[in-house]
């Protein structure tokens, strides 16, 4: 995607360790919910697991638009 002018922010596994467990996960609250969401996200962004997934979610920014003053989602982007 970089060759097309994009800067990669994240590549995530779409169906990960939570697949087929959504009903049980949705019952969680508070710290248990936060722990599971963080665990799922940690696994989803692990490049070693990308080949095990049928689908990947690419999140990137077009460098042309990123350089403009008007970029409404800039404040919520955190780079690791």
KOLTOR-790938 format. One record per residue (C-alpha): x, y, z. Coordinates in steps of 0.02 Angstrom, whole numbers. Layout:
BEGIN
u, v, w
X, Y, Z $
...
***
This chain:
BEGIN
u, v, w
0, 0, 0 $
147, 116, 28 $
181, 113, -159 $
6, 188, -182 $
40, 332, -63 $
-23, 258, 100 $
62, 249, 268 $
20, 90, 363 $
-44, 118, 539 $
-104, -59, 581 $
-136, -227, 502 $
-253, -331, 608 $
-321, -508, 602 $
-509, -496, 576 $
-564, -663, 645 $
-455, -704, 791 $
-465, -786, 960 $
-639, -714, 993 $
-720, -798, 844 $
-870, -905, 897 $
-859, -836, 1075 $
-946, -669, 1048 $
-1102, -713, 1150 $
-1000, -755, 1305 $
-882, -607, 1283 $
-1030, -487, 1270 $
-1085, -540, 1444 $
-923, -477, 1521 $
-914, -308, 1608 $
-786, -195, 1687 $
-609, -258, 1709 $
-649, -429, 1634 $
-712, -344, 1474 $
-559, -229, 1465 $
-441, -376, 1491 $
-522, -478, 1351 $
-526, -332, 1230 $
-342, -296, 1262 $
-298, -480, 1241 $
-396, -493, 1077 $
-313, -334, 1012 $
-140, -396, 1061 $
-165, -556, 963 $
-248, -466, 816 $
-97, -353, 786 $
33, -493, 802 $
111, -514, 628 $
153, -696, 668 $
-34, -735, 668 $
-78, -645, 505 $
-48, -800, 398 $
-172, -899, 504 $
-314, -781, 460 $
-425, -781, 306 $
-449, -593, 319 $
-342, -446, 372 $
-397, -269, 411 $
-280, -137, 341 $
-283, 33, 424 $
-184, 166, 335 $
-178, 349, 293 $
-155, 426, 123 $
-2, 537, 144 $
-79, 674, 37 $
-228, 694, 154 $
-125, 667, 311 $
-20, 819, 269 $
-172, 933, 253 $
-222, 1042, 401 $
-397, 969, 401 $
-384, 790, 458 $
-527, 752, 578 $
-464, 588, 653 $
-285, 643, 687 $
-313, 664, 876 $
-370, 483, 901 $
-224, 402, 811 $
-92, 330, 925 $
69, 265, 850 $
162, 129, 941 $
***
